[in-house]
C-alpha cells in the first residue's frame, strides 16, 4: 500500500475521503486511456503516479466532479483576453 494513503494529509488536501477516492479513480481512468503523467517517476505503477500528482498539486477535483490538471488551469489562464 502507498504510504501517503495512510496519512490524513492527502485526505485533507483533497477535501475528504470520498473526493480522494473519486479523484484517484477518474485520474486512473485517464492514465489508462492514454493521458500522460504530470510527474516524472521511474515506475509504471499508475496508482503511485496519481498519488504523486495529488501531493504535488498537479491535479484536483473541481466542484462539478471533473478532474482538473495544472495544464488545464494554465491553458484557461492563457485564454483570458484583457480589454481595458
N, C-alpha and C positions, 0 to 999 in steps of 0.2 A: 504494500500500500504506500502511496505517496505521503511523505511526512507532513506536507503542508495541509492536507485534508484533515489531519488530526488536530490542527490548531484552529482556534477561533478567529485568528487574524483574517484568513481568507473568507470566512463566513461573514465577518463584519465588513470587509472590504466590498463585497458584492451586495450586501444588504439582506442576508438571510440564507438559510439552507435551501429553501425552495428555489430562490433566484440563482443560487450557485449551481444547483443540480440542472436547472433549465439551461443556464449559460454553458455548462460543460457539455450537455447533450447536443445543443444546437451547434456549438463550435466543432465537436467531434464529427457531426454530420457534414459540416462544411469541409473539414480537412479530408474526410473520406471521399468527398465528391471532387476533390482536386484543388481546393484552396491551398495557397502556400502558407506555411507557418510564418508568424510575425516575429519569431525569435530564432536565434541561431543556436542549435543544440546538436550534439553528436549522439542522437538517439532516434530511433524510429517509433518509439512509444508515443503515440499521439496524445494520450492522457497526460503524460509529463509535459508535452509541448503546451497543451491547453492550460495547465496549472501555471506554467511559467508565464504565459501570455497574460493571465489574470493578475499574477503577482507583479508583473512589470507594467500594469495598466495599459496593455495593448488592446484589450477587448473589454466590453461591458455589455450589459443587458439594458436596453432602454425601456422606457415606460410602456411601450407597446409590445414588448416581448421580442424585439428584434436585436440580434447581436450586432453591435456597432464596434468597428475596429478603429484604431488610431488613424489608419489610412483613410477611412470614410470621413472621419472628423476633419482631417486636413484638407481633403478634396472639397468638402462642404464649405470650409472657410475660404477656399480659393474661388468659389462660385459667387462670393459676395461682391456686388458691384457698388462702389461708393459713388454716390451722386450728392453733391452739396449745392 
